[in-house]
Amino acid sequence: MVGAAIAYELSLCPQVQVTVVDRSVPARGSTAAALGVAMAVISHKVKGRNWKLRERSLHRYQTLIPELEALTGQTIQRNTQGILSLCFESDDLPRWRSLQEIRQGQGYQLKLWEPEQVRDRCPHLSTDRVAAGIYSPQDFQVNPKELTQALVAAARLNGVEFRFDQSVVGFEQAEPVGEDAFCTAVHTASQTIAADRVIIAAGLGTLPLTQALNQPTAVGPVLGQALRLHLDAPLGKPEFQPVVNGHDIHLVPLGSGDYWVGATVEFPPETSLEEALAMQPEAERLEDVQQGAIAYCPALATGTITHRWSGLRPRPQGQAAPVIKPLVGYSNIWLATGHYRNGVLLAPATALAVRDLLL
Ligand SMILES: Cc1cc2nc3c(=O)[nH]c(=O)nc-3n(C[C@H](O)[C@H](O)[C@H](O)COP(=O)(O)OP(=O)(O)OC[C@H]3O[C@@H](n4cnc5c(N)ncnc54)[C@H](O)[C@@H]3O)c2cc1C
């Protein structure tokens, strides 16, 4: 998702010629597992880099999706009915009120609903333990695979060259001029691709690539599991189907009685990266998430699970997510990685940030 977003954004710059090398095919990796929930306005980040990235993505998304659909003719499934977050602790209400005030000042809406208002709008939700509902109409959800595929298709139409199923295995460097080294080419097992700018958007592949450049940048996995449920009829009111979040568990309506529920957040034991990457999902953790969703949406208990999956989120170690910056010691390599839990949300802003850094 991140690499595809960067490729597309750069494809809009006439002076730039882009080649993407990926060891897999589009929308695998972490992106394949994501639910695509984009929490910008409803997040508690209100200033600094993280908020600026969220806000920039929120704005870019408004034009990006219609732009991609028009260019490619592909439809990108999304839910634009907002995000409703259930607050179970009345002690948390002052924090939400303060966020509401800040967002208002920033030009965004955030609504605080009494439990009766939540029940009225979403009769499928149990409000027994709910202190309030926080409704963010400007936040949304988008299908990560469809979006990534559309980004790739659009970038290709704009002249980007994609080389899939090819691992980057090394780099070629020129003699350093001054303090910084300069990368002149990227090696795959069978090819050498000349380059005068290199962007590493490799998620969990970041450490070996940066080790090859003698600047190890650790990005480790945090496992996430999710499931898809089918119900005979959609829940609640057909005209109001927002994404719901309770206790950090998302319920994502997909239409036709289908829902995604997720996700677990499972940290690996303190081991090597290889062992962490091999970690296996624990069935009970997914069961807990399912039960957590049923607790706030009881009708989910009647659903049939049609799919279960897991993925590994790329989490930077020793620095904040995401990592978008020049690689130390090089004048022409940039990192755009470690998006951890928000890569779908932050991919468009990352692409703009990389474009700004490059150009
Ligand atoms: C269960 C789950 C739910 C999630 N839900 C959300 C959500 O609701 N909202 C949200 O914003 N985010 C969510 N995320 C997080 C999101 O999936 C990630 O932050 C995002 O996908 C990261 O994108 P990426 O492109 O950096 O990484 P990836 O999708 O992992 O892509 C990295 C790419 O690099 C390639 N690569 C690596 N090494 C090499 C190499 N040596 N040579 C060539 N290619 C290489 C890989 O093949 C891969 O294609 C979720 C994640 C999980 C697991």
The ligand as an ORCA input file, in Angstrom:
! r2SCAN-3c Opt
* xyz 0 1
  C      -5.043     -7.481     11.002
  C      -4.569     -6.107     10.583
  C      -5.480     -5.065     10.529
  C      -5.064     -3.791     10.131
  N      -5.993     -2.808     10.048
  C      -5.614     -1.563      9.649
  C      -6.577     -0.533      9.559
  O      -7.765     -0.738      9.818
  N      -6.159      0.698      9.142
  C      -4.855      0.966      8.828
  O      -4.549      2.094      8.456
  N      -3.912     -0.010      8.929
  C      -4.262     -1.253      9.342
  N      -3.326     -2.235      9.461
  C      -1.908     -1.895      9.263
  C      -1.548     -1.895      7.791
  O      -1.872     -3.140      7.236
  C      -0.049     -1.625      7.608
  O       0.365     -0.500      8.338
  C       0.243     -1.382      6.114
  O      -0.306     -2.411      5.335
  C       1.731     -1.263      5.860
  O       1.882     -1.135      4.465
  P       3.301     -1.295      3.797
  O       3.109     -1.091      2.341
  O       4.307     -0.477      4.510
  O       3.715     -2.810      4.125
  P       3.390     -4.147      3.342
  O       1.988     -4.232      2.906
  O       3.882     -5.263      4.209
  O       4.288     -4.037      2.041
  C       5.684     -4.164      2.086
  C       6.124     -4.624      0.718
  O       7.539     -4.686      0.665
  C       7.902     -5.800     -0.111
  N       9.278     -6.164      0.230
  C       9.794     -6.379      1.458
  N      11.104     -6.695      1.347
  C      11.412     -6.665      0.039
  C      12.596     -6.903     -0.709
  N      13.786     -7.240     -0.147
  N      12.547     -6.784     -2.056
  C      11.382     -6.457     -2.685
  N      10.237     -6.228     -2.014
  C      10.257     -6.315     -0.677
  C       6.869     -6.852      0.268
  O       6.765     -7.846     -0.742
  C       5.603     -6.012      0.383
  O       4.887     -5.969     -0.828
  C      -3.701     -3.541      9.827
  C      -2.794     -4.597      9.864
  C      -3.214     -5.866     10.245
  C      -2.212     -6.986     10.271
*
